[in-house]
């Protein structure tokens, strides 16, 4: 019931739901208290509405944001509370008292201040919005960018301004209760004085040296930096907030390029969610600004997604354009016909090439290059459980299902039909195994059934972990775990210190101060690796665990696991890089042969039905490599999907970049030569393929009619 109410109300937790209910009930209570009339009841109801409203805003509740759509927005709620206060004064027979007229005048004047306050706050934000936002680009030496206004002034500014009426409301209520007009006038004076002061403090930030330079100066500074830096390879990306992971997965590869890299983003929200990197980043929301940007030194452009805004860079003929994608799977998106617009399509291995051949969407085989998956370098290959089952070590099985998707296709996720069965069989396995459960971050966001199943799986694992901890057969090195937890605390404290000062006031200030501190960046990366090692030592190696959040990462879970159970997704393709046994659920019950025919990545997997009866085969392969009939198939599939181990994928990637850059340079030199030696007639012929312009203006090769 509560979960249904949470979903309907569009709130994130039971606490938010309670706050929403209290806020909604508070206003009828205010009216009732005003009509009775009762000052204490009115004060109590007002306090509830103030606190509930503030809590929902602090949580960023979706419900609060949508109330404005039904004419119950923030300003209206405050106005209603103030009107009900006026009603209370009238019902208290104070309509002829000066405090009554003072309250009316106060609230009218207070709302009169809302307009200039809102206009100033909006104007400051707009004037400080840069035509481009950057990271790791030295603009401070080229253009003056002033400090951002103090965060306290603009963060949730409308809410802060409206809450200044607290002094007046409290003063009027106390004054009415004590029959003291002076107390009421004091509250009114405080509210109006604070409102005027708030407006006055904002005024200096809309003029003079408090605002950044105009767009043309900023764009000129960016072009000046580009001419000095001379980027050669660009990673271009456009997408929604939720798609930021698609560009983040390529940042480390860009850092390892032999050429000078640059990342170009099209949406500010992607920049806000970009992972830390040492690569220069330019966010250009405006298409015209991008098309006028000096990218004459770029020879290779890499695209991680097929989106409409790609056309703004695809139109540049002096660079070669490559689709690199953001994962390797058998999904239809992996063979999008839009890929024809690129000069080349880079795939991980032979499987990607074959997908395009089978799909027959117009991508030529000559335009496909196999470069491996550089992102998979952190995944360690499997050598079997150390010592096998003889040393008593508890093998680890990772259950990493994908989410329910946007529809109710039964093949999307195993959580709904098989998740509990899989986990129950794993935690009850004999000989024992450890279970790591790492669900997709979106699990349960769309489907209440999936969320409920996830919660039951979590409860099942936590119960099994508690029972195992009480079992005398399982012992723990408490001293080592204590040391590991102390190390975790130390590392987290240091990471918090390193994070201080990284959050800039606004976009303009972040652009000005966005140069990465290499020493801090390297220390942070090192500490994250140390944190990961300490995390796994902080609890017994036999303890079942539910793992959510960004840390530890999925690949870290791969490395401590001996096998994985998952669904059809890129997680399976990535896990294949480890060479470890894995199982994939056929939740739609297509049957083993059809399931393998439709999904290349499962051809070396143990295929699980919804009953998970086949799980024993996976556990046998983990405990005894000799009982692993799919080991050789996994090696062949790994090479087919991801390419050979040698040369390393990053070396293959760099070679592909260099060869394509050479093609671009050859093309550009040819164009220059033709234009220089052939004159305008040759240039015209090049511009219209199939025609040869003569001196008389006639054409050959096409029937001109």
C-alpha positions in Angstrom: 0.0 0.0 0.0 2.7 2.5 1.0 4.8 1.6 -2.1 1.8 2.2 -4.3 1.2 5.6 -2.7 4.8 6.5 -3.1 4.7 5.6 -6.8 1.4 7.5 -7.4 2.6 10.6 -5.5 6.0 10.5 -7.3 8.0 10.8 -4.1 11.2 9.0 -3.3 10.6 7.5 0.1 8.0 7.0 2.9 9.4 10.1 4.7 8.7 12.2 1.6 5.2 10.7 1.3 4.5 11.6 4.9 5.8 15.2 4.4 3.6 15.5 1.3 0.5 14.3 3.2 1.2 16.6 6.1 1.6 19.6 3.8 -1.6 18.8 1.9 -3.6 18.3 5.2 -2.0 21.3 6.8 -3.8 23.9 4.6 -7.4 22.6 5.4 -6.3 22.7 9.1 -5.2 26.3 8.7 -8.6 27.2 7.3 -10.3 25.4 10.1 -8.1 27.1 12.7 -8.8 30.5 11.1 -12.6 29.9 11.2 -12.8 28.6 14.7 -10.7 30.9 15.4 -7.7 29.4 17.3 -4.3 31.1 17.3 -2.4 28.0 18.8 -4.0 25.7 16.3 -3.2 28.0 13.4 0.4 28.4 14.5 0.8 24.6 14.8 -0.7 24.0 11.3 1.4 26.8 9.8 4.5 25.3 11.3 3.7 21.9 9.8 3.1 23.4 6.3 6.4 25.4 6.5 8.5 22.4 7.7 6.9 19.9 5.3 7.3 22.3 2.3 10.9 23.0 3.2 11.7 19.3 3.6 10.2 18.4 0.2 12.2 21.2 -1.4 15.4 20.1 0.3 14.9 16.6 -1.1 14.2 17.9 -4.5 10.8 16.1 -4.5 9.2 15.6 -7.9 5.8 16.2 -6.3 6.7 19.7 -5.2 7.9 20.6 -8.7 4.7 19.3 -10.3 2.3 21.2 -8.0 2.8 24.4 -10.0 1.2 22.5 -13.0 -2.0 22.3 -11.0 -1.9 26.0 -9.9 -0.6 25.1 -6.4 3.0 26.3 -6.8 5.3 27.6 -4.2 4.2 31.2 -4.3 0.5 30.2 -4.2 1.0 28.1 -1.1 2.6 31.0 0.7 -0.1 33.4 -0.5 -2.8 31.1 0.7 -1.2 30.8 4.2 -1.0 34.6 4.4 -4.6 35.1 3.3 -5.7 32.6 5.9 -3.8 34.6 8.5 -5.8 37.7 7.4 -9.0 35.6 7.8 -7.9 34.6 11.3 -7.4 38.3 12.3 -10.9 39.1 11.0 -12.4 36.2 12.9 -10.6 37.4 16.0 -12.5 40.7 15.6 -9.3 42.6 14.8 -10.6 43.9 11.4 -10.7 47.4 12.8 -7.3 47.1 14.4 -4.3 48.7 12.8 -2.4 45.4 12.9 -5.0 44.0 10.5 -4.3 46.7 7.9 -0.6 46.5 8.7 -0.6 42.8 7.8 -2.4 43.4 4.5 0.0 46.2 3.6 3.0 44.0 4.6 1.9 41.1 2.4 1.1 43.3 -0.6 4.5 45.0 -0.3 6.2 41.7 0.3 4.8 40.3 -2.9 5.7 43.5 -4.7 9.4 42.6 -3.9 9.0 39.1 -5.4 9.1 40.5 -9.0 12.4 42.4 -8.8 13.9 39.6 -6.8 12.9 37.0 -9.3 14.0 39.2 -12.2 17.4 39.9 -10.7 18.0 36.2 -9.9 17.1 35.2 -13.4 19.1 37.9 -15.0 22.2 37.0 -12.9 21.9 33.4 -14.0 21.4 34.3 -17.7 24.3 36.7 -17.8 26.7 34.3 -16.1 25.7 31.5 -18.5 28.7 31.1 -20.9 28.3 30.4 -24.6 30.7 27.5 -24.0 31.7 25.8 -20.7 35.0 24.1 -20.4 37.2 21.9 -18.2 41.0 21.7 -18.5 41.0 24.6 -20.8 43.0 27.7 -19.9 40.6 30.6 -20.5 41.5 32.6 -17.3 44.6 34.0 -19.0 42.6 35.0 -22.1 39.4 36.4 -20.8 38.2 37.9 -17.5 35.6 35.8 -15.6 34.5 37.2 -12.2 33.6 35.1 -9.2 30.1 33.7 -8.9 27.7 35.3 -6.4 27.7 33.5 -3.0 25.8 30.3 -3.3 23.5 31.4 -0.5 22.0 34.1 -2.7 20.9 32.1 -5.7 20.5 28.5 -4.5 16.7 28.0 -4.2 16.4 31.7 -4.2 12.6 31.9 -4.6 12.1 29.6 -1.6 14.4 31.6 0.5 12.7 34.9 -0.4 9.3 33.6 0.3 10.4 32.2 3.7 11.2 35.7 4.8 7.5 36.1 5.6 8.1 33.9 8.7 9.0 36.9 10.8 5.8 38.7 9.9 3.6 35.6 10.3 5.2 34.8 13.7 5.1 38.4 14.8 1.4 38.8 13.9 0.4 35.6 15.6 2.3 36.4 18.8 1.0 40.0 18.8 -2.6 38.7 18.4 -2.2 36.2 21.2 -0.6 38.8 23.5 -2.8 41.7 22.2 0.4 43.6 21.5 0.5 45.5 18.2 4.1 46.3 18.7 5.1 42.7 18.4 3.2 42.4 15.2 4.7 45.6 13.7 8.2 44.3 14.7 7.7 41.1 12.7 6.3 43.0 9.7 9.3 45.4 9.8 11.8 42.5 9.9 10.1 40.8 6.9 10.1 43.9 4.8 13.6 44.9 5.8 15.0 41.5 4.9 13.1 41.4 1.6 14.5 44.8 0.6 18.0 43.8 1.7 17.9 40.6 -0.3 16.9 42.5 -3.5 19.6 45.2 -2.9 22.3 42.6 -2.4 21.6 41.1 -5.8 21.7 44.3 -7.7 25.6 44.6 -8.1 25.8 41.2 -9.7 23.9 42.3 -12.9 26.3 45.0 -14.0 29.9 46.1 -14.4 32.8 43.8 -13.6 30.5 41.3 -11.8 29.3 39.7 -15.1 31.4 37.7 -17.6 32.3 39.2 -21.0 30.0 38.8 -23.9 29.7 35.7 -26.0 32.0 36.9 -28.9 34.9 37.5 -26.5 34.5 34.1 -24.9 34.3 32.4 -28.2 37.4 34.2 -29.5 39.3 33.1 -26.4 38.3 29.5 -27.0 39.4 29.7 -30.6 42.7 31.2 -29.4 43.2 28.3 -27.1 42.3 25.8 -29.9 44.9 27.3 -32.2 47.5 27.0 -29.5 46.5 23.5 -28.3 45.9 22.1 -31.9 43.7 19.1 -31.0 43.9 16.1 -33.3 41.3 13.6 -32.1 37.9 14.6 -30.8 35.4 12.6 -28.8 32.0 14.1 -29.6 28.9 13.5 -27.5 25.3 14.6 -27.2 22.6 13.1 -25.0 20.4 13.2 -21.9 21.6 13.3 -18.3 21.1 9.5 -18.0 23.4 8.9 -20.9 26.5 10.5 -19.4 27.9 7.0 -18.7 28.2 6.6 -22.5 30.9 9.3 -22.7 32.4 8.6 -19.3 33.4 5.1 -20.4 35.7 6.6 -23.1 37.5 9.2 -21.0 40.3 6.9 -19.9 40.9 5.8 -23.5 41.1 9.4 -24.6 43.7 10.0 -21.9 45.8 7.2 -23.4 45.8 8.4 -27.0 49.0 9.1 -28.8 47.4 12.2 -30.4 46.2 15.4 -28.7 42.6 14.6 -27.5 39.6 16.9 -27.0 36.1 16.1 -25.7 33.2 18.1 -27.2 29.9 18.0 -25.4 26.6 19.5 -26.5 24.6 19.6 -23.3 25.5 21.3 -20.0 23.8 18.5 -18.0 26.4 16.0 -19.5 29.2 18.3 -18.4 27.8 18.4 -14.9 27.8 14.5 -14.8 31.1 14.0 -16.5 33.6 11.9 -14.7 37.0 13.5 -13.6 39.4 13.6 -16.5 42.7 15.2 -17.6 41.4 15.6 -21.2 40.4 19.1 -22.3 36.6 19.4 -22.5 34.5 22.0 -24.3 30.7 22.0 -23.9 29.1 23.9 -26.8 25.3 24.0 -26.6 24.8 26.2 -29.6 25.0 24.6 -33.0 26.1 27.8 -34.7 28.9 28.3 -32.2 30.2 24.8 -32.8 30.1 25.2 -36.6 32.1 28.4 -36.3 34.7 26.9 -33.9 38.2 26.5 -35.2 38.7 22.8 -35.4 41.0 22.9 -38.4 43.7 20.7 -36.8 41.3 17.9 -35.9 41.7 14.8 -38.2 39.6 12.2 -36.4 36.2 12.6 -34.7 34.8 9.8 -32.6 31.1 9.4 -31.9 29.8 7.3 -28.9 26.1 7.7 -29.8 23.9 8.1 -32.9 22.0 11.4 -32.2 20.7 14.2 -34.4 23.2 16.8 -33.2 26.1 14.7 -34.7 25.3 16.5 -37.9 26.9 19.7 -36.6 30.3 18.0 -36.7 29.7 15.5 -39.4 29.4 18.3 -41.9 33.2 19.1 -41.5 35.0 17.3 -44.4 38.6 17.9 -43.2 38.3 15.3 -40.5 37.3 11.6 -40.7 34.3 10.5 -38.7 34.1 7.2 -36.7 31.3 5.5 -34.8 32.7 3.8 -31.7 29.5 3.2 -29.8 29.1 2.7 -26.1 29.0 -1.1 -25.6 29.1 -4.4 -27.4 25.9 -6.4 -27.6 23.4 -8.0 -30.0 20.9 -5.2 -29.5 19.5 -3.5 -32.6 21.2 -0.3 -31.6 24.5 -1.9 -32.4 23.6 -2.1 -36.1 21.8 1.2 -36.6 21.4 2.2 -40.3 22.5 5.7 -39.3 26.0 4.3 -39.1 26.3 4.7 -42.9 27.1 8.4 -42.4 30.4 7.7 -40.8 33.7 7.1 -42.6 34.4 4.1 -40.5 32.7 2.0 -37.8 34.9 0.5 -35.1 33.9 -2.7 -33.4 35.5 -4.7 -30.6 36.0 -7.9 -32.6 34.8 -10.0 -35.5 31.3 -10.3 -34.0 30.6 -6.6 -34.6 31.6 -6.9 -38.2 29.4 -9.9 -38.7 26.4 -8.2 -37.1 26.5 -5.4 -39.8 26.8 -8.0 -42.5 23.8 -10.0 -41.2 21.8 -6.8 -40.6 22.6 -5.5 -44.2 21.9 -1.9 -43.2 24.3 -0.4 -45.8 27.6 -0.3 -43.8 30.4 -1.7 -46.0 32.7 -4.3 -44.7 35.7 -2.2 -45.8 34.6 0.6 -43.5 34.6 -1.6 -40.4 37.7 -1.7 -38.2 38.2 -4.1 -35.3 39.9 -2.3 -32.4 39.0 -4.3 -29.3 37.6 -2.7 -26.1 40.2 -0.5 -24.3 37.8 -0.1 -21.4 38.1 -3.7 -20.4 41.8 -3.5 -19.5 41.0 -3.4 -15.7 39.2 -6.8 -15.9 41.5 -9.6 -14.7 41.6 -13.0 -16.4 40.7 -16.1 -14.4 43.1 -18.7 -13.3 40.5 -20.8 -11.4 39.7 -20.8 -7.7 43.1 -20.7 -5.9 43.7 -24.2 -4.6 40.3 -25.3 -5.9 37.9 -26.7 -3.4 40.6 -28.4 -1.4 41.7 -25.4 0.6 38.2 -24.7 1.7 38.0 -21.3 0.0 34.5 -20.2 -0.7 34.0 -19.4 -4.4 32.2 -16.1 -5.2 29.3 -15.9 -7.7 28.2 -12.5 -8.9 24.5 -12.1 -9.7 24.3 -8.9 -11.8 20.8 -8.8 -13.5 19.8 -5.9 -15.7 16.8 -3.7 -15.1 13.2 -4.2 -16.2 13.4 -1.9 -19.2 10.8 0.4 -20.6 8.3 -2.3 -21.5 7.1 -5.6 -19.9 9.0 -7.9 -22.2 9.7 -11.1 -20.1 13.2 -11.3 -21.6 14.4 -8.0 -20.2 15.4 -9.1 -16.7 15.6 -12.3 -14.6 14.6 -10.5 -11.4 10.8 -10.9 -12.0 10.6 -14.6 -12.8 13.9 -16.1 -11.7 15.8 -13.8 -9.4 14.7 -15.2 -6.1 15.1 -18.8 -7.2 18.6 -18.1 -8.5 19.7 -16.4 -5.2 18.0 -19.1 -3.1 19.8 -21.9 -4.9 23.2 -20.0 -4.6 22.9 -19.3 -0.8 21.8 -22.9 -0.2 24.5 -24.4 -2.4 26.6 -27.2 -0.9 29.6 -26.9 -1.0 29.0 -23.3 -0.1 29.5 -20.3 -2.3 29.5 -16.6 -1.6 26.9 -14.4 -3.4 27.5 -10.8 -4.5 24.3 -9.1 -5.7 24.8 -6.0 -7.8 21.6 -4.9 -9.5 21.3 -2.4 -12.3 21.0 1.2 -10.9 17.6 1.5 -12.7 16.1 -1.6 -11.1 12.6 -0.9 -9.8 12.4 2.7 -11.2 9.6 1.8 -13.6 8.1 -1.5 -12.4 6.7 -1.9 -8.9 6.9 -5.7 -9.4 10.7 -5.4 -10.2 11.2 -3.2 -7.1 9.4 -5.6 -4.9 11.3 -8.6 -6.3 14.6 -6.7 -5.7 13.7 -6.0 -2.1 12.8 -9.6 -1.5 16.2 -10.6 -3.0 18.0 -8.2 -0.7 16.1 -9.5 2.3 17.0 -13.1 1.3 20.7 -12.3 1.0 20.8 -10.4 4.2 19.1 -13.2 6.1 21.5 -15.8 4.6 24.5 -13.6 5.5 23.3 -13.4 9.1 22.8 -17.1 9.3 26.3 -17.7 7.9 27.9 -15.3 10.3 26.3 -17.4 13.2 27.6 -20.7 11.7 30.7 -22.0 13.5 32.0 -23.5 10.3 32.7 -19.9 9.0 35.4 -18.0 10.8 36.6 -14.5 10.3 39.9 -12.7 10.8 38.5 -9.9 12.9 41.8 -8.2 13.4 42.3 -7.9 9.6 38.8 -6.6 9.1 39.3 -4.0 11.8 42.5 -2.8 10.1 40.7 -2.7 6.7 37.8 -0.7 8.1 40.3 1.8 9.7 42.0 2.1 6.3 38.7 2.7 4.6 37.9 5.5 7.1 41.4 7.0 6.5 41.0 6.8 2.7 37.5 8.3 2.7 38.6 11.1 4.9 41.5 11.9 2.5 39.1 11.7 -0.5 36.8 14.2 1.2 39.7 16.5 1.8 40.7 16.3 -1.9 37.1 17.0 -2.9 37.0 20.3 -1.0 37.1 23.2 -3.4 36.2 21.1 -6.4 32.6 22.4 -6.5 32.6 25.8 -8.1 30.0 28.5 -7.7 28.5 28.2 -11.1 29.3 27.4 -14.8 31.3 30.5 -15.5 33.5 30.0 -12.4 33.9 26.3 -13.1 35.1 27.2 -16.6 37.6 29.7 -15.3 39.0 27.4 -12.6 38.5 24.1 -14.4 42.1 23.2 -14.9 42.8 19.8 -13.4 45.3 19.5 -10.6 47.3 16.5 -11.9 48.7 15.7 -8.5 45.3 15.7 -6.9 43.8 13.7 -9.8 46.5 11.0 -9.6 46.2 10.8 -5.8 42.5 10.5 -6.1 42.8 7.6 -8.6 45.4 5.9 -6.4 43.2 6.3 -3.3 40.2 4.8 -5.1 42.2 1.7 -5.9 43.3 1.5 -2.3 39.7 1.9 -1.2 38.6 -0.9 -3.4 41.3 -3.3 -2.0 40.4 -2.3 1.6 36.7 -2.7 1.0 37.0 -6.4 0.0 39.2 -7.0 3.1 36.8 -5.3 5.5 34.5 -8.3 5.6 35.0 -12.1 5.5 35.5 -13.7 2.0 32.5 -15.9 2.6 30.0 -13.2 3.5 27.1 -12.6 1.1 26.9 -9.0 0.1 24.4 -6.6 -1.6 26.4 -4.0 -3.6 24.7 -0.8 -4.8 26.0 2.6 -5.6 29.0 3.7 -7.7 31.6 2.0 -5.5 32.8 -0.7 -5.8 32.5 -0.6 -9.5 31.1 -3.4 -11.6 34.6 -4.4 -12.9 35.8 -4.6 -9.4 33.1 -7.1 -8.7 34.1 -9.0 -11.8 37.7 -9.3 -10.4 36.7 -10.8 -7.0 34.2 -13.2 -8.5 34.7 -16.7 -9.9 31.5 -16.8 -11.9 28.6 -14.6 -12.9 24.9 -15.0 -13.5 23.3 -12.2 -15.5 20.8 -11.3 -18.3 21.3 -10.3 -21.9 23.1 -7.0 -21.7 26.6 -5.5 -22.3 27.5 -6.8 -18.8 27.8 -10.3 -20.2 30.0 -9.2 -23.1 32.3 -7.4 -20.7 32.5 -10.3 -18.3 33.6 -12.6 -21.1 36.9 -10.7 -21.1 37.7 -12.4 -17.7 37.4 -15.9 -19.2 35.4 -17.0 -16.1 32.4 -19.3 -16.2 29.1 -17.5 -16.6 25.4 -18.2 -16.9 22.7 -16.2 -18.7 19.0 -16.4 -18.0 16.5 -17.2 -20.7 13.7 -15.4 -18.9 11.5 -15.4 -22.1 12.0 -19.2 -22.3 13.0 -19.2 -26.0 14.9 -22.5 -25.6 18.6 -23.0 -25.5 19.2 -23.3 -29.3 17.0 -20.3 -30.2 18.4 -18.2 -27.3 22.0 -18.9 -28.5 21.0 -18.2 -32.1 19.6 -14.8 -31.2 22.4 -13.8 -28.8 26.1 -14.3 -29.7 27.3 -13.5 -26.1 25.6 -16.6 -24.6 27.1 -19.2 -26.9 29.6 -20.2 -24.2 27.3 -19.7 -21.3 25.3 -22.0 -19.1 21.7 -21.2 -20.1 19.4 -20.9 -17.2 15.6 -21.4 -17.4 13.4 -19.6 -14.9 13.6 -22.6 -12.6 17.5 -22.2 -12.5 17.7 -26.0 -12.6 20.9 -25.7 -14.7 22.8 -23.7 -12.1 24.6 -26.8 -10.8 26.6 -26.9 -14.1 28.0 -23.4 -13.4 28.9 -24.2 -9.8 30.7 -27.5 -10.9 32.8 -25.5 -13.4 33.8 -23.0 -10.7 34.8 -25.7 -8.1 36.7 -27.9 -10.6 38.1 -26.5 -13.8 38.3 -30.0 -15.1 34.5 -30.2 -15.0 34.2 -27.1 -17.2 33.2 -28.2 -20.7 32.8 -24.6 -21.9 36.3 -23.3 -21.1 37.5 -23.6 -24.7 34.3 -22.2 -26.1 34.7 -19.2 -23.8 38.2 -18.5 -25.1 37.0 -18.7 -28.7 34.0 -16.5 -28.0 36.2 -13.9 -26.2 38.4 -13.6 -29.3 35.3 -13.4 -31.6 33.5 -10.7 -29.5 36.5 -8.7 -28.2 39.4 -9.4 -30.5 42.8 -10.9 -29.7 44.6 -10.2 -26.5 47.7 -9.1 -28.4 48.4 -6.4 -29.4 46.6 -4.7 -26.5 43.3 -3.0 -27.3 44.6 0.5 -26.6 47.5 -0.1 -29.1 45.0 -1.3 -31.7 42.9 1.8 -31.0 45.9 4.1 -31.3 46.9 2.4 -34.6 43.4 2.9 -36.0 43.4 6.6 -35.0 46.8 7.1 -36.7 45.8 5.4 -39.9 42.5 7.3 -40.2 44.3 10.6 -39.4 46.6 9.8 -42.3 43.7 9.2 -44.6 42.2 12.6 -43.5 45.5 14.4 -44.1 45.9 12.7 -47.5 42.4 13.8 -48.5 43.1 17.4 -47.3 46.4 17.6 -49.2 44.7 16.3 -52.3 42.0 18.9 -52.1 44.5 21.7 -51.6 46.5 20.4 -54.6 43.5 20.2 -56.9 42.3 23.7 -55.9 45.8 25.2 -56.3 46.7 23.6 -59.6 43.4 23.2 -61.3 41.6 26.4 -60.5 37.9 26.9 -60.1 37.0 24.5 -62.9 38.6 21.6 -61.0 37.1 22.7 -57.8 33.6 22.7 -59.4 34.2 19.3 -60.8 35.1 18.0 -57.4 32.1 19.6 -55.9 29.7 17.8 -58.3 30.7 14.1 -58.5 30.2 12.5 -61.9 30.7 15.8 -63.9 33.7 17.3 -65.5 33.5 21.0 -66.2 35.1 22.3 -69.4 36.4 25.7 -70.0 33.2 26.5 -71.9 31.1 25.5 -69.0 29.9 22.2 -70.6 29.7 19.0 -68.6 30.6 15.4 -69.5 29.5 12.2 -67.9 25.9 13.3 -67.2 23.1 13.9 -69.6 22.3 17.5 -69.0 19.2 17.3 -71.0 
